[in-house]
Amino acid sequence: MESTAPGNGGEFPGEFTEWMRERSEPDFGAVVAHPFTEALFEGKVPRERMRGYLVQDYQFVDLLLALLGAGLARADRHTSRLRIAGSVAVVTGIENDYFRRSFDELEVPRHEREAPELDEATVAFRELLRDTTERGSYADVLTVLTVAEWSYLEWASPGPERLPEDFVQAEWITLHNGAEFADWVNWLRSELDRVAGELDERERARCLRLFQLATRYERDFFDAHWQ
Ligand SMILES: Cc1ncc(CN)c(N)n1
């Protein structure tokens, strides 16, 4: 696998995000067409699996929020900060409300909402998020955010013919395939493509490694709730 990015700074030939995605196969494709999300489209994720997945995901989302904070701090322009702040509002607003209603429906007690025992896949992903939040450049932060959001848009966007009746499954799809979420993902990608133009070869190679690792962790996260 080619691991170093072409060019020595200046314009990146083509889309940097597409270039990284191509080099993150077969993991990226495995996330986009995962048996977990296929079952979700049919409303057939067993209640206990959905419950376990959402409990772990809430712990992921917490550090994703911290990563958005790092993006806010490190962005190089005001318009970018405004866009990231819009996503913070979604995660803390409708998304948090979804988790609260789903946890009520699935009878998740308080200690499991706030401090559950973490799966191995959650621990690994949280370490990557924490490390990128503490030490990553703006491009690194955008890279990890892009994997997390783009891979979710991609699995969710075909959408099922009919949404599951169970709101817990139905809204997990609609949270990730609406026009607003697609706009956010498109912005993230174009922002990273823009910022990549200023990176040198070493920095681009580092983004690629992060992209590949985050994609692997997304795959492991779904696998942990399906195998
Ligand atoms: C593991 C994971 N990856 C991505 C997302 C989409 N924000 C999420 N909720 N959970």
The ligand as an SDF file (V2000), in Angstrom:
LIG
                    3D

 10 10  0  0  0  0  0  0  0  0999 V2000
  -18.4220    5.1050   16.5930 C   0  0  0  0  0  0  0  0  0  0  0  0
  -19.1060    6.2730   15.9780 C   0  0  0  0  0  0  0  0  0  0  0  0
  -18.5940    6.8370   14.8460 N   0  0  0  0  0  0  0  0  0  0  0  0
  -19.2570    7.9190   14.2950 C   0  0  0  0  0  0  0  0  0  0  0  0
  -20.3860    8.4360   14.8440 C   0  0  0  0  0  0  0  0  0  0  0  0
  -21.0750    9.5620   14.1520 C   0  0  0  0  0  0  0  0  0  0  0  0
  -21.0360   10.7490   14.8790 N   0  0  0  0  0  0  0  0  0  0  0  0
  -20.8600    7.8360   15.9780 C   0  0  0  0  0  0  0  0  0  0  0  0
  -21.9750    8.2520   16.5880 N   0  0  0  0  0  0  0  0  0  0  0  0
  -20.2320    6.7270   16.5520 N   0  0  0  0  0  0  0  0  0  0  0  0
  1  2  1  0
  2  3  1  0
  2 10  2  0
  3  4  2  0
  4  5  1  0
  5  6  1  0
  5  8  2  0
  6  7  1  0
  8  9  1  0
  8 10  1  0
M  END
$$$$
